[in-house]
C-alpha cells in the first residue's frame, strides 16, 4: 500500500493540466512547483500543484 498521493501539475501561465505525478506527503510538505515544458505555451513554464 502506498501513501503517495496523485497530484496534478498545472501550467502557471495557461492553467492547463499538463502533468500528473506522485507526492509523498510525509516527505514533501510544501506545494510542488517545478519548471516543465508546456505544449500549449510552447515553452518552459512554472507548473504548480493543483487538486
Ligand atoms: Zn501553459
PDB file of the backbone (N, CA, C, O) and the ligand in Angstrom, with CONECT records:
HET     ZN  A 101       1
ATOM      1  N   UNK A   1       0.838  -1.215   0.000  1.00  0.00           N
ATOM      2  CA  UNK A   1       0.000   0.000   0.000  1.00  0.00           C
ATOM      3  C   UNK A   1       0.864   1.253   0.000  1.00  0.00           C
ATOM      4  O   UNK A   1       1.808   1.376   0.781  1.00  0.00           O
ATOM      5  N   UNK A   2       0.534   2.158  -0.868  1.00  0.00           N
ATOM      6  CA  UNK A   2       1.311   3.382  -0.960  1.00  0.00           C
ATOM      7  C   UNK A   2       0.563   4.544  -0.323  1.00  0.00           C
ATOM      8  O   UNK A   2      -0.657   4.659  -0.446  1.00  0.00           O
ATOM      9  N   UNK A   3       1.292   5.378   0.340  1.00  0.00           N
ATOM     10  CA  UNK A   3       0.720   6.578   0.931  1.00  0.00           C
ATOM     11  C   UNK A   3       0.879   7.788   0.015  1.00  0.00           C
ATOM     12  O   UNK A   3       0.477   8.902   0.353  1.00  0.00           O
ATOM     13  N   UNK A   4       1.461   7.549  -1.124  1.00  0.00           N
ATOM     14  CA  UNK A   4       1.677   8.655  -2.047  1.00  0.00           C
ATOM     15  C   UNK A   4       0.364   9.101  -2.680  1.00  0.00           C
ATOM     16  O   UNK A   4      -0.523   8.293  -2.960  1.00  0.00           O
ATOM     17  N   UNK A   5       0.271  10.358  -2.889  1.00  0.00           N
ATOM     18  CA  UNK A   5      -0.940  10.912  -3.493  1.00  0.00           C
ATOM     19  C   UNK A   5      -0.674  11.357  -4.918  1.00  0.00           C
ATOM     20  O   UNK A   5       0.355  11.959  -5.225  1.00  0.00           O
ATOM     21  N   UNK A   6      -1.604  11.054  -5.750  1.00  0.00           N
ATOM     22  CA  UNK A   6      -1.515  11.530  -7.121  1.00  0.00           C
ATOM     23  C   UNK A   6      -1.888  13.007  -7.148  1.00  0.00           C
ATOM     24  O   UNK A   6      -2.933  13.411  -6.640  1.00  0.00           O
ATOM     25  N   UNK A   7      -1.028  13.787  -7.741  1.00  0.00           N
ATOM     26  CA  UNK A   7      -1.302  15.216  -7.850  1.00  0.00           C
ATOM     27  C   UNK A   7      -1.190  15.640  -9.305  1.00  0.00           C
ATOM     28  O   UNK A   7      -0.594  14.947 -10.129  1.00  0.00           O
ATOM     29  N   UNK A   8      -1.765  16.772  -9.596  1.00  0.00           N
ATOM     30  CA  UNK A   8      -1.727  17.305 -10.946  1.00  0.00           C
ATOM     31  C   UNK A   8      -0.886  18.567 -10.963  1.00  0.00           C
ATOM     32  O   UNK A   8      -0.883  19.361 -10.022  1.00  0.00           O
ATOM     33  N   UNK A   9      -0.179  18.719 -12.060  1.00  0.00           N
ATOM     34  CA  UNK A   9       0.631  19.917 -12.222  1.00  0.00           C
ATOM     35  C   UNK A   9       0.011  20.803 -13.294  1.00  0.00           C
ATOM     36  O   UNK A   9      -0.218  20.390 -14.430  1.00  0.00           O
ATOM     37  N   UNK A  10      -0.244  22.020 -12.888  1.00  0.00           N
ATOM     38  CA  UNK A  10      -0.927  22.970 -13.763  1.00  0.00           C
ATOM     39  C   UNK A  10       0.040  24.064 -14.202  1.00  0.00           C
ATOM     40  O   UNK A  10       0.806  24.601 -13.401  1.00  0.00           O
ATOM     41  N   UNK A  11      -0.014  24.374 -15.478  1.00  0.00           N
ATOM     42  CA  UNK A  11       0.812  25.454 -16.002  1.00  0.00           C
ATOM     43  C   UNK A  11       0.406  26.778 -15.361  1.00  0.00           C
ATOM     44  O   UNK A  11      -0.778  27.101 -15.265  1.00  0.00           O
ATOM     45  N   UNK A  12       1.381  27.515 -14.939  1.00  0.00           N
ATOM     46  CA  UNK A  12       1.097  28.769 -14.243  1.00  0.00           C
ATOM     47  C   UNK A  12       0.654  29.877 -15.204  1.00  0.00           C
ATOM     48  O   UNK A  12       0.155  30.915 -14.771  1.00  0.00           O
ATOM     49  N   UNK A  13       0.834  29.658 -16.474  1.00  0.00           N
ATOM     50  CA  UNK A  13       0.503  30.710 -17.441  1.00  0.00           C
ATOM     51  C   UNK A  13      -0.826  30.458 -18.154  1.00  0.00           C
ATOM     52  O   UNK A  13      -1.648  31.367 -18.277  1.00  0.00           O
ATOM     53  N   UNK A  14      -1.035  29.242 -18.619  1.00  0.00           N
ATOM     54  CA  UNK A  14      -2.292  28.961 -19.319  1.00  0.00           C
ATOM     55  C   UNK A  14      -3.257  28.158 -18.452  1.00  0.00           C
ATOM     56  O   UNK A  14      -4.422  27.981 -18.808  1.00  0.00           O
ATOM     57  N   UNK A  15      -2.770  27.677 -17.321  1.00  0.00           N
ATOM     58  CA  UNK A  15      -3.586  26.948 -16.338  1.00  0.00           C
ATOM     59  C   UNK A  15      -4.182  25.664 -16.890  1.00  0.00           C
ATOM     60  O   UNK A  15      -5.271  25.244 -16.499  1.00  0.00           O
ATOM     61  N   UNK A  16      -3.464  25.069 -17.782  1.00  0.00           N
ATOM     62  CA  UNK A  16      -3.880  23.759 -18.252  1.00  0.00           C
ATOM     63  C   UNK A  16      -3.143  22.688 -17.455  1.00  0.00           C
ATOM     64  O   UNK A  16      -2.025  22.899 -16.986  1.00  0.00           O
ATOM     65  N   UNK A  17      -3.789  21.547 -17.314  1.00  0.00           N
ATOM     66  CA  UNK A  17      -3.164  20.432 -16.607  1.00  0.00           C
ATOM     67  C   UNK A  17      -2.303  19.650 -17.582  1.00  0.00           C
ATOM     68  O   UNK A  17      -2.794  19.075 -18.554  1.00  0.00           O
ATOM     69  N   UNK A  18      -1.034  19.642 -17.305  1.00  0.00           N
ATOM     70  CA  UNK A  18      -0.103  19.012 -18.244  1.00  0.00           C
ATOM     71  C   UNK A  18       0.532  17.743 -17.718  1.00  0.00           C
ATOM     72  O   UNK A  18       0.898  16.860 -18.494  1.00  0.00           O
ATOM     73  N   UNK A  19       0.662  17.648 -16.429  1.00  0.00           N
ATOM     74  CA  UNK A  19       1.400  16.513 -15.877  1.00  0.00           C
ATOM     75  C   UNK A  19       0.696  15.950 -14.653  1.00  0.00           C
ATOM     76  O   UNK A  19       0.015  16.648 -13.901  1.00  0.00           O
ATOM     77  N   UNK A  20       0.898  14.651 -14.498  1.00  0.00           N
ATOM     78  CA  UNK A  20       0.477  14.004 -13.262  1.00  0.00           C
ATOM     79  C   UNK A  20       1.721  13.437 -12.604  1.00  0.00           C
ATOM     80  O   UNK A  20       2.623  12.927 -13.267  1.00  0.00           O
ATOM     81  N   UNK A  21       1.747  13.537 -11.318  1.00  0.00           N
ATOM     82  CA  UNK A  21       2.890  12.991 -10.608  1.00  0.00           C
ATOM     83  C   UNK A  21       2.446  12.555  -9.221  1.00  0.00           C
ATOM     84  O   UNK A  21       1.309  12.779  -8.808  1.00  0.00           O
ATOM     85  N   UNK A  22       3.374  11.927  -8.519  1.00  0.00           N
ATOM     86  CA  UNK A  22       3.064  11.474  -7.175  1.00  0.00           C
ATOM     87  C   UNK A  22       3.846  12.278  -6.154  1.00  0.00           C
ATOM     88  O   UNK A  22       4.986  12.679  -6.388  1.00  0.00           O
ATOM     89  N   UNK A  23       3.218  12.500  -5.036  1.00  0.00           N
ATOM     90  CA  UNK A  23       3.899  13.197  -3.967  1.00  0.00           C
ATOM     91  C   UNK A  23       3.723  12.402  -2.685  1.00  0.00           C
ATOM     92  O   UNK A  23       2.630  11.958  -2.333  1.00  0.00           O
ATOM     93  N   UNK A  24       4.828  12.248  -2.020  1.00  0.00           N
ATOM     94  CA  UNK A  24       4.784  11.619  -0.711  1.00  0.00           C
ATOM     95  C   UNK A  24       4.566  12.694   0.340  1.00  0.00           C
ATOM     96  O   UNK A  24       5.437  13.533   0.567  1.00  0.00           O
ATOM     97  N   UNK A  25       3.423  12.670   0.971  1.00  0.00           N
ATOM     98  CA  UNK A  25       3.078  13.731   1.903  1.00  0.00           C
ATOM     99  C   UNK A  25       3.953  13.748   3.137  1.00  0.00           C
ATOM    100  O   UNK A  25       4.117  14.773   3.800  1.00  0.00           O
ATOM    101  N   UNK A  26       4.502  12.597   3.424  1.00  0.00           N
ATOM    102  CA  UNK A  26       5.360  12.533   4.617  1.00  0.00           C
ATOM    103  C   UNK A  26       6.712  13.195   4.370  1.00  0.00           C
ATOM    104  O   UNK A  26       7.353  13.715   5.283  1.00  0.00           O
ATOM    105  N   UNK A  27       7.117  13.159   3.118  1.00  0.00           N
ATOM    106  CA  UNK A  27       8.432  13.713   2.792  1.00  0.00           C
ATOM    107  C   UNK A  27       8.333  15.153   2.316  1.00  0.00           C
ATOM    108  O   UNK A  27       9.183  15.986   2.629  1.00  0.00           O
ATOM    109  N   UNK A  28       7.288  15.430   1.560  1.00  0.00           N
ATOM    110  CA  UNK A  28       7.160  16.763   0.968  1.00  0.00           C
ATOM    111  C   UNK A  28       5.937  17.443   1.561  1.00  0.00           C
ATOM    112  O   UNK A  28       4.804  17.011   1.348  1.00  0.00           O
ATOM    113  N   UNK A  29       6.176  18.484   2.288  1.00  0.00           N
ATOM    114  CA  UNK A  29       5.066  19.173   2.936  1.00  0.00           C
ATOM    115  C   UNK A  29       4.608  20.395   2.147  1.00  0.00           C
ATOM    116  O   UNK A  29       3.434  20.764   2.180  1.00  0.00           O
ATOM    117  N   UNK A  30       5.521  20.998   1.458  1.00  0.00           N
ATOM    118  CA  UNK A  30       5.167  22.192   0.707  1.00  0.00           C
ATOM    119  C   UNK A  30       4.558  21.820  -0.637  1.00  0.00           C
ATOM    120  O   UNK A  30       4.663  20.682  -1.094  1.00  0.00           O
ATOM    121  N   UNK A  31       3.938  22.779  -1.242  1.00  0.00           N
ATOM    122  CA  UNK A  31       3.358  22.566  -2.564  1.00  0.00           C
ATOM    123  C   UNK A  31       4.436  22.410  -3.608  1.00  0.00           C
ATOM    124  O   UNK A  31       5.472  23.075  -3.587  1.00  0.00           O
ATOM    125  N   UNK A  32       4.154  21.519  -4.506  1.00  0.00           N
ATOM    126  CA  UNK A  32       5.128  21.232  -5.543  1.00  0.00           C
ATOM    127  C   UNK A  32       5.135  22.338  -6.596  1.00  0.00           C
ATOM    128  O   UNK A  32       4.090  22.771  -7.082  1.00  0.00           O
ATOM    129  N   UNK A  33       6.335  22.773  -6.928  1.00  0.00           N
ATOM    130  CA  UNK A  33       6.499  23.748  -8.005  1.00  0.00           C
ATOM    131  C   UNK A  33       7.687  23.332  -8.835  1.00  0.00           C
ATOM    132  O   UNK A  33       8.789  23.132  -8.323  1.00  0.00           O
ATOM    133  N   UNK A  34       7.448  23.206 -10.113  1.00  0.00           N
ATOM    134  CA  UNK A  34       8.548  22.761 -10.943  1.00  0.00           C
ATOM    135  C   UNK A  34       8.436  23.351 -12.339  1.00  0.00           C
ATOM    136  O   UNK A  34       7.341  23.617 -12.834  1.00  0.00           O
ATOM    137  N   UNK A  35       9.572  23.548 -12.954  1.00  0.00           N
ATOM    138  CA  UNK A  35       9.587  24.067 -14.315  1.00  0.00           C
ATOM    139  C   UNK A  35       9.487  22.908 -15.286  1.00  0.00           C
ATOM    140  O   UNK A  35      10.314  21.997 -15.291  1.00  0.00           O
ATOM    141  N   UNK A  36       8.441  22.970 -16.117  1.00  0.00           N
ATOM    142  CA  UNK A  36       8.268  21.941 -17.119  1.00  0.00           C
ATOM    143  C   UNK A  36       7.842  22.567 -18.427  1.00  0.00           C
ATOM    144  O   UNK A  36       7.415  23.719 -18.497  1.00  0.00           O
ATOM    145  N   UNK A  37       7.978  21.754 -19.463  1.00  0.00           N
ATOM    146  CA  UNK A  37       7.600  22.265 -20.764  1.00  0.00           C
ATOM    147  C   UNK A  37       6.097  22.166 -20.946  1.00  0.00           C
ATOM    148  O   UNK A  37       5.508  21.101 -20.762  1.00  0.00           O
ATOM    149  N   UNK A  38       5.484  23.274 -21.307  1.00  0.00           N
ATOM    150  CA  UNK A  38       4.061  23.299 -21.600  1.00  0.00           C
ATOM    151  C   UNK A  38       3.876  23.286 -23.106  1.00  0.00           C
ATOM    152  O   UNK A  38       4.393  24.148 -23.817  1.00  0.00           O
ATOM    153  N   UNK A  39       3.132  22.298 -23.582  1.00  0.00           N
ATOM    154  CA  UNK A  39       2.955  22.189 -25.037  1.00  0.00           C
ATOM    155  C   UNK A  39       2.016  23.265 -25.566  1.00  0.00           C
ATOM    156  O   UNK A  39       2.013  23.564 -26.760  1.00  0.00           O
ATOM    157  N   UNK A  40       1.215  23.848 -24.665  1.00  0.00           N
ATOM    158  CA  UNK A  40       0.289  24.904 -25.078  1.00  0.00           C
ATOM    159  C   UNK A  40       1.018  26.250 -25.174  1.00  0.00           C
ATOM    160  O   UNK A  40       0.810  27.016 -26.114  1.00  0.00           O
ATOM    161  N   UNK A  41       1.867  26.518 -24.195  1.00  0.00           N
ATOM    162  CA  UNK A  41       2.647  27.760 -24.227  1.00  0.00           C
ATOM    163  C   UNK A  41       3.876  27.608 -25.116  1.00  0.00           C
ATOM    164  O   UNK A  41       4.497  28.594 -25.512  1.00  0.00           O
ATOM    165  N   UNK A  42       4.215  26.371 -25.420  1.00  0.00           N
ATOM    166  CA  UNK A  42       5.375  26.040 -26.240  1.00  0.00           C
ATOM    167  C   UNK A  42       6.674  26.568 -25.647  1.00  0.00           C
ATOM    168  O   UNK A  42       7.564  27.039 -26.355  1.00  0.00           O
ATOM    169  N   UNK A  43       6.748  26.473 -24.345  1.00  0.00           N
ATOM    170  CA  UNK A  43       7.981  26.847 -23.661  1.00  0.00           C
ATOM    171  C   UNK A  43       7.949  26.278 -22.257  1.00  0.00           C
ATOM    172  O   UNK A  43       6.952  25.701 -21.823  1.00  0.00           O
ATOM    173  N   UNK A  44       9.053  26.449 -21.561  1.00  0.00           N
ATOM    174  CA  UNK A  44       9.101  26.003 -20.179  1.00  0.00           C
ATOM    175  C   UNK A  44       8.426  27.033 -19.287  1.00  0.00           C
ATOM    176  O   UNK A  44       8.735  28.223 -19.335  1.00  0.00           O
ATOM    177  N   UNK A  45       7.514  26.554 -18.489  1.00  0.00           N
ATOM    178  CA  UNK A  45       6.814  27.433 -17.568  1.00  0.00           C
ATOM    179  C   UNK A  45       6.813  26.797 -16.186  1.00  0.00           C
ATOM    180  O   UNK A  45       7.138  25.621 -16.017  1.00  0.00           O
ATOM    181  N   UNK A  46       6.446  27.593 -15.225  1.00  0.00           N
ATOM    182  CA  UNK A  46       6.320  27.076 -13.877  1.00  0.00           C
ATOM    183  C   UNK A  46       5.013  26.292 -13.759  1.00  0.00           C
ATOM    184  O   UNK A  46       3.944  26.775 -14.132  1.00  0.00           O
ATOM    185  N   UNK A  47       5.124  25.087 -13.237  1.00  0.00           N
ATOM    186  CA  UNK A  47       3.946  24.261 -13.015  1.00  0.00           C
ATOM    187  C   UNK A  47       3.733  24.084 -11.528  1.00  0.00           C
ATOM    188  O   UNK A  47       4.662  23.780 -10.779  1.00  0.00           O
ATOM    189  N   UNK A  48       2.526  24.274 -11.124  1.00  0.00           N
ATOM    190  CA  UNK A  48       2.211  24.189  -9.706  1.00  0.00           C
ATOM    191  C   UNK A  48       1.219  23.068  -9.439  1.00  0.00           C
ATOM    192  O   UNK A  48       0.395  22.706 -10.279  1.00  0.00           O
ATOM    193  N   UNK A  49       1.334  22.558  -8.277  1.00  0.00           N
ATOM    194  CA  UNK A  49       0.414  21.510  -7.855  1.00  0.00           C
ATOM    195  C   UNK A  49      -1.010  22.055  -7.734  1.00  0.00           C
ATOM    196  O   UNK A  49      -1.233  23.162  -7.244  1.00  0.00           O
ATOM    197  N   UNK A  50      -1.944  21.262  -8.185  1.00  0.00           N
ATOM    198  CA  UNK A  50      -3.339  21.635  -8.041  1.00  0.00           C
ATOM    199  C   UNK A  50      -4.153  20.400  -7.674  1.00  0.00           C
ATOM    200  O   UNK A  50      -3.639  19.282  -7.700  1.00  0.00           O
ATOM    201  N   UNK A  51      -5.435  20.606  -7.329  1.00  0.00           N
ATOM    202  CA  UNK A  51      -6.247  19.461  -6.918  1.00  0.00           C
ATOM    203  C   UNK A  51      -7.449  19.254  -7.836  1.00  0.00           C
ATOM    204  O   UNK A  51      -8.235  18.330  -7.626  1.00  0.00           O
TER     205      UNK A  51
HETATM  206 ZN    ZN A 101       0.990  26.672 -20.447  1.00  0.00          ZN
END
